[in-house]
Amino acid sequence: MTVYLYATFAALASGPALYAVARPRPRVRRALGALVWIALSALLAFEVIPEALSAGGGWGFAWFAAGLAGPTALEQAVRRLRRQTHLAALAVALIGLGLHALADGAVLAAVRPETAGLGAAVALHSLPIGLTICWLVIPALGWGRAAAVLLAVCGATLLGFVATPDLEAALGPVAWAWLQMMVAGLLLHALLGRPHAHAHADDPPPSAG
């Protein structure tokens, strides 16, 4: 649904403002994280997951677990790279975010009124993603490049939205429900990871970009 695509764009675009407000204020970061956590958890637990389980059955839990645990391998690779060079790790992380944005767009294109909770969850989880991009990019490369990365992620989301065939029609109701469960796991994993939550308050100031 287009409304959730626009909401996702707005959430990503809010990243620089959230970064500017939250970086020197640990309490604001914690409050923001708690609000997003509560809202996203409620959407997943009371709307997305029950509806997907109803359509796809108990096998949905296996797909949820895959989404929750799957990104760990990429994160471990990023950690190994970080020991060698920060910029290489940053590049891998940003490529992963771009692929993630393509998938978000594809999922948003398949959202219907009866699965509106999934669209809302995708848009909501883009708030910490926008903030995370700023936290990763601004200190290393500046504000201008952070804005370029955010635009690229928005572009990848739009590409996934317009170029992907109707997933629900292509997969069928059961496989679509399983995909929803995997997306729910991915969203929860993204929220649990929250790289910006582990940044130090005394990080060096961002360079001009």
Secondary structure, DSSP 8 states (H G I E B T S, - for coil): -HHHHHHHHHHHHTHHHHHHHHTT-HHHHHHHHHHHHHHHHHHIIIIIHHHHHHHH-TTHHHHHHHHHHTTHHHHHHHHHHHHH-HHHHHHHHHHHHHHHHHHHHHHHHH--GGGHHHHHHHHHHHHHHHHHHHHHHHHHH-HHHHHHHHHHHHHHHHHHHHHS--HHHHH-HHHHHHHHHHHHHHHHHHHHH-GGGGS-TT-------
